[in-house]
């Protein structure tokens, strides 16, 4: 049997963590790296038999690479606290454990979002393939802002079972999340010296709405699809509005400031 270590990074995730841990019965160990929770997150993790490590926030990729470095086994399964393995995905991973990974250095899987109490199957949200099962000897997390992902040296296999992503239950929660991520995205655009900020701020939002609602068939997701399209346009506007504010705040000097130290987890 191929042993697998599961890793999760957390900060105040008492509301969602148990569901993720319950889905990890296929893992041979679970490591939770917590960056200062003040709720019951660490107690919940310990109750499910996870090894809990405290580590100050280093950024998404660094935090996840740190968690992977603590794993007892070389094959790592990385989940976020608001995710869970579907039964179908659990069975596929169990098969890999029995039969081995072959020549693959990692496996990607479709991620399905549960948004405003509905599974989203269009709107550009599905299938949202994520590489989450990988050999840490041949892969690592990269990306400093909101687009962190695993990069592996070798072939990547594809699984069909869904990685379930439990996103926002309310519009207020979505707006809070959007505000956090646009701050990080604006910092990334600032550090990379993105130009034509005003053009993106004015023209980007309507285009993003049309792309999401029509071309990516958001209309097939009902009311939720309409909200997703509106929020997608607002995301673009807010990102470049914050980018413009950063430019003005530095006297139009295009000098990056590096990665943020603030942890914002989805």
CORHUCOR-V664330 format. One record per backbone hydrogen bond with DSSP energy under -1.0 kcal/mol. CO is the residue of the C=O (numbers start at 1). NH is the residue of the N-H. If there is no record, write none. Layout:
{{CO | NH} {CO | NH}}
This chain:
{{4 | 28} {5 | 77} {6 | 31} {7 | 79} {8 | 33} {10 | 35} {13 | 16} {13 | 17} {16 | 20} {17 | 21} {18 | 22} {19 | 23} {21 | 24} {24 | 27} {29 | 6} {30 | 51} {31 | 8} {32 | 53} {33 | 10} {34 | 55} {40 | 44} {41 | 45} {42 | 46} {43 | 47} {44 | 48} {45 | 50} {46 | 49} {51 | 32} {53 | 34} {59 | 63} {60 | 64} {61 | 65} {62 | 66} {63 | 67} {64 | 68} {65 | 69} {68 | 71} {74 | 136} {75 | 5} {76 | 134} {77 | 7} {80 | 83} {82 | 166} {84 | 164} {86 | 90} {87 | 91} {88 | 92} {89 | 93} {90 | 94} {91 | 95} {92 | 96} {93 | 97} {94 | 98} {95 | 99} {96 | 100} {97 | 2} {101 | 104} {105 | 135} {106 | 157} {107 | 132} {107 | 133} {108 | 159} {109 | 130} {110 | 163} {111 | 128} {112 | 165} {113 | 120} {114 | 167} {118 | 115} {122 | 125} {127 | 129} {130 | 109} {132 | 78} {133 | 107} {134 | 76} {135 | 138} {138 | 153} {140 | 151} {142 | 149} {149 | 142} {151 | 140} {155 | 105} {157 | 108} {162 | 86} {163 | 112} {164 | 84} {165 | 114} {165 | 167} {168 | 116} {170 | 174} {171 | 175} {172 | 176} {173 | 177} {174 | 178} {175 | 179} {176 | 180} {177 | 181} {178 | 182} {179 | 183} {180 | 184} {181 | 185} {182 | 186} {183 | 187} {184 | 188} {185 | 189} {186 | 190} {187 | 191} {188 | 192} {189 | 194} {190 | 193} {196 | 200} {197 | 201} {198 | 202} {199 | 203} {200 | 204} {203 | 207} {204 | 208} {205 | 209} {206 | 210} {207 | 211} {208 | 212} {209 | 213} {210 | 214} {210 | 215} {211 | 216} {212 | 218} {213 | 219} {214 | 217} {216 | 123} {217 | 220} {218 | 221} {219 | 222} {222 | 226} {223 | 227} {224 | 228} {225 | 229} {226 | 230} {227 | 231} {228 | 232} {229 | 233} {230 | 234} {231 | 235} {232 | 236} {233 | 237} {234 | 238} {235 | 239} {236 | 240} {237 | 241} {238 | 242} {239 | 243} {240 | 244} {241 | 245} {242 | 246} {243 | 247} {244 | 248} {245 | 249} {247 | 252} {248 | 251} {250 | 253} {253 | 255}}
